Amino acid sequence: MGSVKDYFTGLGQGIASLVKGMGVTGKEFVTPKITEEYPDNRDNLPVADRFRAILTLKYDDQGNHKCIACGTCERVCPNNTISLDIKTVDTWDGKKKKKLNKYIYDLGSCTFCQLCVVNCPTDALEFSNDFEQAVFTRSKLVKQLNYLPEKEEPKPTPEQIAKMQAEKEAKIAAAKAAAEAKKAAAAGDAAPAAAAPEPEIELDEKAKKALAAAGDDPVKKARIMEALKKAAALKAAKGNA
């Protein structure tokens, strides 16, 4: 008797489960289909704007980019995906300037972390959502992002040339003035200082006797006079104090 009850209980549970599954299947019959007919619809294929597919260098309508070859993107890249070939050029005003020669990007090792885009000081980079990047060889994943020829440095205008010439003449004049001032200061330091007035020597009886005892010996007389000068100088200093 118990086995018959268990049989019908199991049968009822199976039918309930079947009905539940058929309900889920029935809903899918009326659910709108989301299957994409790729590649037939590649012209109007909806791709999310936030989707990151490949790094690109922004160009404007005149074919200019904003990269200043600072190397920030290369430094912050966690796995050396970016490699910059930088050259130094002379500008019209005589200064040195870094200029981008080649921007090499390895798509095969990129993790799409976007650290290069976020840290770029000139907003020169962005990730496009062009996901069709399948190739047969890995070497083709290495791309040069600056695909347009690099432009030459702009030539100076007449106003810039005049300004640069005026600044150059002002620097030369300032350097000459500084040299003259330095020369004058050196001449002033080399000039002999005004001799200090000799202190008055008072010859008392002891001094007179000492000079008389020295007789005609010039060395002894010079020593005595030097001692008298020192004594007079000390006396004058005490008096001033």
C-alpha positions in Angstrom: 0.0 0.0 0.0 2.8 2.3 0.8 4.6 1.7 -2.4 1.5 2.7 -4.4 1.3 5.9 -2.5 4.9 6.7 -3.1 4.4 6.0 -6.8 1.6 8.4 -7.3 3.4 11.0 -5.1 6.4 10.9 -7.3 4.2 10.9 -10.4 2.5 14.1 -9.2 5.8 15.8 -8.4 7.1 14.9 -11.9 4.0 16.3 -13.6 4.3 19.5 -11.5 7.9 19.9 -12.5 7.1 19.3 -16.1 4.4 21.9 -16.0 6.7 24.4 -14.4 9.4 23.8 -17.0 6.9 24.1 -19.9 5.8 27.4 -18.4 9.4 28.8 -18.5 9.7 27.5 -22.1 6.4 29.0 -23.1 7.5 32.5 -21.9 10.5 32.3 -24.1 8.3 31.7 -27.1 6.8 35.2 -26.7 10.0 36.9 -25.5 11.7 39.3 -28.1 14.7 37.7 -29.6 18.1 39.4 -28.9 20.3 37.3 -31.3 22.5 39.6 -33.4 22.9 38.7 -37.1 26.6 39.5 -37.1 28.3 40.1 -39.5 25.3 41.0 -41.6 24.4 43.9 -39.4 27.9 45.3 -38.7 26.9 48.6 -40.2 24.2 49.3 -37.5 25.5 46.9 -34.8 24.8 48.5 -31.4 27.9 48.7 -29.3 28.0 50.3 -25.8 29.9 53.6 -25.7 31.9 52.4 -22.7 33.1 49.3 -24.4 36.9 49.4 -24.7 38.3 47.8 -27.8 41.5 49.5 -28.9 43.5 52.6 -27.9 43.5 55.4 -30.4 45.3 58.8 -30.7 42.8 61.6 -31.2 43.1 63.6 -34.4 41.2 66.8 -35.2 39.8 67.9 -38.6 43.2 69.4 -39.6 45.1 66.2 -38.8 46.6 67.4 -35.5 46.9 65.5 -32.3 47.4 66.7 -28.7 50.3 64.4 -27.8 53.2 66.3 -26.3 55.5 63.3 -25.9 55.7 63.6 -22.2 55.8 59.8 -21.7 53.2 59.7 -18.9 51.1 57.0 -20.6 54.2 54.8 -21.1 55.2 55.2 -17.4 51.7 54.3 -16.0 51.1 51.3 -18.3 51.2 48.3 -16.0 52.6 45.8 -18.6 54.6 47.9 -21.1 51.9 47.9 -23.7 52.9 51.4 -24.9 56.3 52.4 -26.3 57.1 56.0 -27.4 59.8 56.9 -29.8 60.6 60.6 -29.0 62.9 63.0 -30.7 64.1 66.5 -29.7 63.7 69.4 -32.2 64.8 73.0 -32.1 62.1 75.6 -32.1 62.2 78.9 -33.8 63.0 80.7 -30.6 66.1 78.6 -30.0 64.6 76.3 -27.4 64.5 72.5 -27.3 61.2 70.6 -27.6 60.2 67.0 -27.3 58.2 65.7 -30.3 56.5 62.4 -31.0 58.1 60.3 -33.7 56.3 56.9 -33.3 53.5 55.9 -30.9 53.7 52.1 -30.6 50.8 50.2 -29.0 50.6 46.4 -28.5 46.9 45.4 -28.5 47.8 41.8 -27.6 49.1 42.7 -24.2 46.7 45.5 -23.3 44.4 45.0 -20.3 42.2 47.9 -21.2 42.7 49.4 -17.7 42.5 52.9 -19.2 45.2 54.3 -17.0 46.9 55.9 -20.0 43.7 57.7 -21.0 43.0 58.9 -17.4 46.5 60.2 -16.8 47.1 61.9 -20.1 47.6 65.6 -19.3 46.4 66.8 -22.7 43.5 64.3 -23.3 45.2 63.0 -26.4 44.0 59.3 -26.0 40.8 57.4 -26.0 39.5 53.9 -26.3 37.3 53.2 -29.4 34.7 50.4 -29.5 35.9 49.0 -32.7 36.1 45.3 -31.6 36.9 43.8 -35.0 40.6 43.3 -34.3 41.0 39.6 -35.1 44.2 38.8 -36.9 46.1 35.6 -37.9 49.5 36.7 -36.5 50.3 38.3 -33.2 52.7 40.8 -34.8 49.8 42.5 -36.5 48.4 43.5 -33.1 51.3 45.9 -32.7 50.1 49.2 -34.1 51.4 52.7 -34.7 48.8 55.1 -33.4 50.2 58.2 -35.1 49.3 57.1 -38.5 49.5 60.6 -40.1 52.9 62.2 -40.8 54.1 64.4 -38.0 54.0 68.1 -39.0 57.0 70.4 -38.9 57.3 73.1 -36.3 55.4 76.3 -37.4 57.5 79.2 -38.7 57.6 82.4 -36.6 55.5 85.4 -37.6 57.1 88.9 -38.0 55.7 89.9 -34.6 57.3 86.9 -32.9 60.6 87.6 -34.6 60.6 91.2 -33.5 59.7 90.1 -29.9 62.4 87.5 -29.8 65.0 90.1 -31.1 63.9 92.7 -28.5 64.2 90.1 -25.7 67.6 89.1 -27.0 68.8 92.7 -27.0 67.4 93.2 -23.5 69.3 90.2 -22.2 72.5 91.4 -23.8 72.1 94.8 -22.3 71.4 93.3 -18.9 74.4 91.1 -19.1 76.6 94.1 -20.0 75.2 96.1 -17.1 75.9 93.3 -14.7 79.4 92.9 -16.0 80.1 96.6 -15.6 78.7 96.5 -12.1 80.9 93.6 -11.2 83.9 95.3 -12.7 83.2 98.4 -10.7 82.7 96.5 -7.5 86.0 94.7 -8.1 87.8 98.0 -8.7 86.3 99.3 -5.5 87.5 96.3 -3.5 91.0 96.7 -5.0 91.3 100.4 -4.1 93.5 100.9 -1.0 91.6 101.5 2.1 92.1 104.9 3.8 94.9 104.7 6.2 93.9 104.9 9.8 95.3 108.0 11.6 98.4 107.3 13.5 97.9 107.5 17.3 99.7 110.3 19.0 102.8 109.0 20.9 103.5 110.7 24.2 107.2 110.4 25.1 107.4 110.3 28.8 110.7 110.1 30.8 110.9 106.3 30.5 110.4 106.4 26.7 113.0 109.1 26.3 115.5 107.1 28.4 114.8 104.0 26.3 115.4 105.9 23.1 118.6 107.4 24.5 119.8 104.0 25.5 119.2 102.6 22.0 121.7 105.1 20.7 122.3 104.9 17.0 120.8 101.3 16.6 117.9 101.6 14.2 116.5 98.2 15.0 116.2 98.9 18.7 114.7 102.3 18.0 112.1 100.8 15.6 111.1 98.2 18.2 110.7 100.9 20.9 108.6 103.1 18.6 106.4 100.1 17.6 105.8 99.4 21.3 105.0 103.0 22.0 102.5 103.0 19.0 100.7 99.9 20.4 100.5 101.4 23.8 99.1 104.6 22.4 96.6 102.7 20.3 95.4 100.7 23.4 95.1 103.9 25.3 93.1 105.6 22.6 90.8 102.5 22.3 90.1 102.5 26.1 89.4 106.2 25.9 86.8 105.7 23.0 85.2 102.9 24.9 
